[in-house]
Amino acid sequence: MDPEMECFGPAAVYLRKPEKERIEAQNTPFDAKTAYFVADLHCLLQTLTVKEDEIFPMNPPKLDKIEDMAMMTHLSEPSVLYNLKEHYAAWMIYTYSGLFCVTVNPYKWLPVYDAVVVAGYRGKKRFMLQGTAGESGAGKTVNTKRVIQYFGTIAVASGKKSEPVPGKMQGSLEDQIIAANPLLEAYGNAKTVRNDNSSRFGKFIRIHFGSTGKLASADIETYLLEKSRVTFQLSAERSYHIFYQLTTGHKPQLIGALLITTNPYDYLMISQGEITVKSINDIEEFVATDDTEEKISMYKVTGAVMHHGNMKFKQKPREEQAYPDGTEVADKIAYVMGLNSADMLKALCYPRVKVGNEMVVKGQTVPQVHNSIMALSKSVYEKMFLWMVVRINEMLDTKQARNVFIGVLDIAGFEIFDVSKLCIVPTVCFSEITSTIKV
């Protein structure tokens, strides 16, 4: 192990190539005139012509697995992809690119987040006082937690334990933010085709520091919750985790309080896709979610949203007017939310709309009523989610002075389903490449 890397312990091999390997790479024969990246002709899905302007020079072997890609001799898309591929093959999942850090999800836990590594990075490249987007499942949310863990460890205000404050989250700032994560994930994360625990909203976490660089407080701002998932899911996906956590039956008292069952298939709104996820234990996740104040009120609203999709309506003969096909479900919603079921059904079937300066009662067809129910469910869920974030911020707030902050942005990932049409691989046979190669 290199002397300067000893402070990182067993994690060193995941952060930098050993000195012996770097020296061997420097002595590897290399001819810059014949080493180029070209298209891999074996992985093409269709006939493709490779031209000279689609050929990219390779970097010398001494730059393989380089820690900062901005230091490459030849910086191009294939050279970046090749370097990331080599890093990933060695489980070196973090790679600098100038001021940015590129991360490739290893889909397994690596020993690079313990206290030894945090201590090794203390004081390095942290100039705050002197002056991440990708696919779903790429690892953005997990890395957000690690960044918070790092700053929460190196910038603690003091070693003294603070006195518990009623209505506030307890523990260090790191502990407080992490304690809020299960709640945010339960109400904002869901299974997608590519990721079992995908954040379906964006969040910007500000970690505030005082004039001496010590932690002062934190706050969370959220963006664009995917409301459509509340009422519709693809066959390989599912809605937000909280719906399935409530139906686990882990807390029997909730079943009666919310008038729900332990069978998710009883609720049309959340059973259009998958119900269970192999990598997620809904009971264990519910235990973490349940460790919050004001939870009963949130559960009631969530249960009401589940019930909304089960309301049924009929069309009056020879009229374009809907009317309730039974009031059992409406009565459950009204009970849970503290409403009058008759008034709620009247508002759905005969909504009042403003025409000019007057309020007019408008009739609704069955499809229109169903559209209103879907819109109402999404709106109620979103408003509850935003209210929850406000309450979390109130719990994280302190009276300490804020001088500067570090912002951590975690946005919702996108999904790519098309197979790549072109693969880039290295070759050292430029002499075989003519002006045009036709496959």
N, C-alpha and C positions, 0 to 999 in steps of 0.2 A: 504494500500500500504506500502511496506517496505520502511524505511527511505532512504536507499541508492538508491532506484529506483524512488524516487519522482522527481528527475531531468529530468526524461524521460516523465513525464506527462501522457497523455492517452495512450501512446505507451507502458507503462511498462508491461501491461498484455500480450503483444505480445512478450516480451523479456525474462521474467522469471516468474516462478510460484510464487504466493503469499506465504508469510512465513507461514500462517495458513495451506495452503494445503501441504506444505513441512513437517510441524510438524505432521499432520495427517498421511502422508505416512510413516513416521518413526515409528509410533505406530501401523501400520497395521500388523496383524499376518502373519508370513511368515516362511515356512519351506524349507530351501535350499535343503533338501534331497528328497523332493517330487515335487519341482517346476521345470518344464522343458518345453522347446519348442519342439513341434513335428509337423509333417506334418498335415495340415487340410485335413482330409480324405473326406470332403464333396465337395471340390473344385477341386479334381483331374479329369482330362479328360481321364485318362486311368488307368488300374490296376497298383498299385505301392506297392512295399514292403518297409517298414520302418524298418531299422536295428538300433541296439543300437548306432552305431557310427554316426547315423543321428539324434540323440537326443541331444539337447543343453540345458545346465543349464540356468535358468532364473536369472535375477538380482533382488535384493530385491526391494520392492515398493518405498523405499526412493530414488532410482535412476531413477524412472520413470520421463520422461521429463527432464532428466539431461542435463545441458547446454553444457557440454563437454563429448562426448562419450568416450574419452580416459580415463576417470575416472571410467568407468564401472568395476565392479568386473569380469564379464564374457563378453569378447568382441568377438562376433561372428556375422555372417551374420544375423541370425534371431533377435538377440538382437539389432543390429543396425537398422534393418528394423522396429522392433516394437517401438523403441524409436522415430524414425522419424514419424511413423504413429501416435503416441500419441502427438507428437509436432504438427503435421499437424491438428489433430482434435481440438487442442486448438488455431489454427491459429498462432502458434509459428513456423514460416517458416525457421528461421535461427538456426542452430545447429552446435556448434564447434565439430571438431574431431581432437584434438591436434592442429596443426598449421593451419588446413584447416577449412573452413566454408562450411557446406552443406546447400543448399537452395532447398526448394520444392516450385514450383510455385503455389500460391494460386488462380490464375486466377481472382483476384480482388485486388483493391487498399487497402492497409492497412496504418494506420497513423503512419508509422515508418520512414518516410523520411523527416520530417519537420525540421525546424531550431532548435526546442527544443531538438530533439533527437541528432542532429549533435553536439549541444553544450554539451549534456550529455556525449558524447563519446570523447570529446576533451581531448587530452593528455593521453588517456588510451590505453595501448598495442601498442604504437607507438615508436618503437626502431630503426627507420631508421638511425638516426644520430649516434647511438652507434654501431653499428656493421652493375580455375573452369572448365570438359567435361560432357556432358549429352545429353539427347534426344532433338530433336527439340521442342521448346516450354517450355523447363524446366525453362527458365528465365535468361539465361546467359547474353544476351544482355542488358536486363533491369538492372540487377545487375551491369554490367559494368558501365552504366550511373550513378548508385547510388554511386559507389565507387569514380568515378570522381567528382560527386557532393560533396561528403564528403571532399575529399582533396582540392577541389577548394574552399571550405568554410573555413576550419580551417587553411589553409596555405597561405592565400592571402598575397601578398607582403606588401600592405599598404592600408589604407582607402582612399587614394587619387585616383581620377579618372585620368587615363592616357589620354594624348592627342591623338586624332584620327590620325592614320598613314595611308596614302594612300596605297592601295594594301594589307592591313592587316585587319584581322578580329577584330572587336571592342569588348570592354567589358572585363570582367575578363576571366581568362583561362578557367574556367568552362563554361562560356557563349560561348566562342569561340569553344570549342570542341563540346558542345551540338549543336551549330549552324551548325557544319559540319555533324552532325548525319542525318538530313533529306536527305541530298544529298547522303551520303553513303548508307542509307537505300533504297532510291529510285532506285539506280543503283545496289545495292547488295543484296536486300531482295526480297523475293517472297513468294507466298502462296504455302505451301506444304499440304500434306494430314493431318498432325497433327498440323500445325501452320500457321495461316494466315499471319504472318509477320516474316518469318524465315530468319535468316542471312545465305546466301548461299556463304559465304566467311569467312575466319578467319581474325582477326585483333589483333595486339599487340600494345597497346597504352602505350607509355612511358611518365610519368609525371615527369619532371625534377625539382629538387630543388637546391637552392643555399646552401652555407655553413651554413647558419643559419636556414635552413629548410623551407625557403619561396619559393613559386612557382617561377620557372624561365621560363619554356617553356614546350612544349609537341610536340610529333610527333607520327605518325601512320604508322605502317607497316602492309601490308595485305598479305594474303596467299590464294592460291587455289580458285580463283573465279570459281564457277560452270558454266563453259562456255556452257555446253550442254543445259542448260535451255533456252538459247537464241533461239535455233532452235527447241527444242522439249520439250513438257510438257505432263504429264499424265492427264487423264480426270478430276481428282479431284484437279489438281494444276493449276498454271498459271505462266507466265514468270515474269520478273522483273517489279516492280511497275511502273517504269518510262514509259513504253510503254503505259500503260492504263491511266496514268496521262495525257500524251500528247493528247490522243484521247477523253478527257472529253469535249473539246471545251471551257474550262474555259478561255483560251487566244485565241480568234478567229484569231489574227494576225499570230499565229504559224501555224494554219491550212493551210494558204496560203503560208507561208514561207517554210514549210516542204512538201507541196503538199500532205498532208494526209487528211483523213476524220475523222469523229467523231464516226465511227463504227469499233471497233477492229476486227470484223469478216471479214473485208475487207482485213486483212493481215494474210495470212496463217501461217506465222511463229509464231505468238503469240496467235492464236485462237484455238490451239489444246486441251486446257483444259478449265478451267473456266475463265470467263471474269470479273465478279464482285465478290467482297467479302463483306459479310454483315458487318464484323467488321471494314472495312476500307472505309473511305470516300476519294475517289481518288482526288476529287477537293480540299478538305482541305489539303491533303498530298502534292498536287501539289503546293499549295500556299507556303508551307514551303520549298519545293524543289526549287521553282523559286527564292527564295531570295538569289541568288548567282551570283557572277560575271562570265563572260565568258560563261554564260549559253546558249546563242544562238548557239554558235559553237558546244556545246555538244548536244543540241537538234537536230541540223542538222545531226550529225553523227548517233544519235539514230533513227531519222526518216529514214535515208538511210538504216539502218539495217532492219527496218520494211519492207521497199520496196523490199529488196533483195529476200525475200521468195516468191514474186509474179512474178518473172521473169519466162518466159516460153521458152522452146526450142523444136525443132523438130529434127528428125533424117533424114538424106538424104537417099533417096531410094537406096537400095543395097550398102550402104556405112556405115561405122562406124564413122560417123562424125555428130556432132550436129551443128545446126545453130539457130539463134534467131527466135522465133515465135512472131514477133512484137517487136518494140523498145520503146513502150510507158513507160514501167516501168523503163527500163534502162535510158531513157532520164530524168526521175524524179530523179533517183539516181545521175546521172551525174550533174544535175542542183544543187541539194542540196549539193553535196560534191565538186563541182567545178572541175569536170572531163570532159573528152571527152567520150561520150557514145560509139562511134564507137571503140575507143581504148580499153575501158573496156570490151565490148563484144568480141572483138578479143582476148584479153588476157584470157578470160574464155573459148572460143571455141578452140583457137590455142595457148596454153601457151608455153612459151619458157623454156626449161629445159637444164641444163648443162650436157653434155655427155663428159666425159674426160675434155679436155680443150676448148671445143667448145660449143656454144649455139645452140640448135636444136629446131625447131618448132614441137610441138607434137599435133596430132589430139585428140579430146575428144568425147566420146559418150554422150548421154543425161544424163544417170545416173552419169557419171564422172563429167559433168558440174555442176549438182545439188550438188554433194559432194563438189566440189570446192567452190560453193556459200555458202554452210553451213559453211565450214571451214573459208572462208573469213569473214563471218558475225561474227563468234565467235572470230576470231582474232582481228577484228576491235573493237568489243565491249570491249574485255579484255584490249587492248592497251589504249582505251579511259578511262576505269576505273582506270588503273594504273596511267595514266597521271593526272587524277582528284585527286588521292591521293597525288601525288607529289605537285600539286598546293595547296592542303589543308595544307600540311606540310610547304610550303613556307609562307603561310598566318599565321601559328601558330608560326613560328620561331621568336626568339628574340635574342638580343645581350647580354643577361644576362649570367653570368657564370653558368655552370652546374657542380655540384659536385656529386650528387647522383640522382638516379631516382627510381620510383616505376613503375613496369610494370603490366599492366592489360591485360590479354589474354582472348579474346572472340572468340571461334572457332565455326565453323558451326556444328549444331546439327545433330545427326543421327536419323533415324526413325525405330521404332520397331513395327511390325504388328502382330507377333505371340502372342497368348494368353498364359500367364504364365502357365506352367504345374504343378507348385507346390506353395502352399501358406503355410507360416509358422505362426502358432498361439501359444499362450501360453497355457499350461495345468498344473494343479496341481495334476494330477492323475498318478504319475510315477508308483505306485503300480500296475496299470492295464497294464503297458507296459511289454511285455515279450521280449525275445531275438529277436523274429521276429514277426511282425504284417502283415498279408496278407489281403488285401482288396478284 
